[in-house]
Protein backbone atom coordinates (compact mmCIF):
# COMPACT_ATOMS: atom_id res chain seq x y z
CA UNK A 1 0.00 0.00 0.00
CA UNK A 2 1.33 3.40 -0.96
CA UNK A 3 2.23 5.88 1.78
CA UNK A 4 1.49 9.53 1.27
CA UNK A 5 2.84 12.59 3.05
CA UNK A 6 -0.45 13.39 4.83
CA UNK A 7 -4.23 13.26 4.42
CA UNK A 8 -4.29 16.00 1.78
CA UNK A 9 -1.80 14.21 -0.47
CA UNK A 10 -3.63 10.90 0.11
CA UNK A 11 -6.92 12.45 -1.03
CA UNK A 12 -5.25 14.03 -4.07
CA UNK A 13 -3.49 10.80 -5.04
CA UNK A 14 -6.12 8.15 -4.36
CA UNK A 15 -9.57 8.22 -5.91
CA UNK A 16 -10.86 5.49 -3.59
CA UNK A 17 -9.68 7.41 -0.51
CA UNK A 18 -11.35 10.56 -1.85
CA UNK A 19 -14.65 8.72 -2.41
CA UNK A 20 -14.52 7.14 1.05
CA UNK A 21 -13.72 10.46 2.75
CA UNK A 22 -16.55 12.22 0.87
CA UNK A 23 -18.99 9.54 2.06
CA UNK A 24 -18.27 10.27 5.73
CA UNK A 25 -20.56 12.52 7.78
CA UNK A 26 -19.29 16.08 8.21
CA UNK A 27 -18.44 15.61 11.89
CA UNK A 28 -16.28 12.58 11.06
CA UNK A 29 -14.54 14.44 8.25
CA UNK A 30 -13.76 17.28 10.63
CA UNK A 31 -12.34 14.98 13.30
CA UNK A 32 -10.31 13.06 10.71
CA UNK A 33 -8.85 16.31 9.37
CA UNK A 34 -7.54 17.08 12.87
CA UNK A 35 -5.31 14.02 12.49
CA UNK A 36 -4.30 14.94 8.95
CA UNK A 37 -0.55 14.81 9.48
CA UNK A 38 -0.64 11.25 10.85
CA UNK A 39 -2.87 9.76 8.10
CA UNK A 40 -0.64 8.49 5.30
CA UNK A 41 -2.44 5.41 3.96
CA UNK A 42 -5.99 4.36 3.13
CA UNK A 43 -5.89 1.89 6.03
CA UNK A 44 -5.02 4.71 8.43
CA UNK A 45 -7.85 6.81 6.99
CA UNK A 46 -10.35 3.98 7.48
CA UNK A 47 -9.20 3.17 11.02
CA UNK A 48 -9.20 6.83 12.08
CA UNK A 49 -12.72 7.33 10.70
CA UNK A 50 -13.90 4.17 12.45
CA UNK A 51 -12.45 5.32 15.79
CA UNK A 52 -14.17 8.70 15.44
CA UNK A 53 -17.52 7.11 14.66
CA UNK A 54 -17.24 4.83 17.72
CA UNK A 55 -16.42 7.80 19.94
CA UNK A 56 -19.63 9.57 18.89
CA UNK A 57 -21.90 6.56 19.49
C-alpha positions, 0 to 999 in steps of 0.5 A: 500500500502506498504511503502519502505525506499526509491526508491531503496528499492521500486524497489528491493521489487516491480516488478510492480514498477521496470517495470514502472520505466524501462519504463520511458525515461532516463531523467525522470528516472534521475529526479526521482532518484534525489528524491529517498529518498522521494519516498516510495510507488508506488503512489509516484513513479507514481506522481513524474514521472508524475510531471517530464514529465509535467515539460519537456513538 
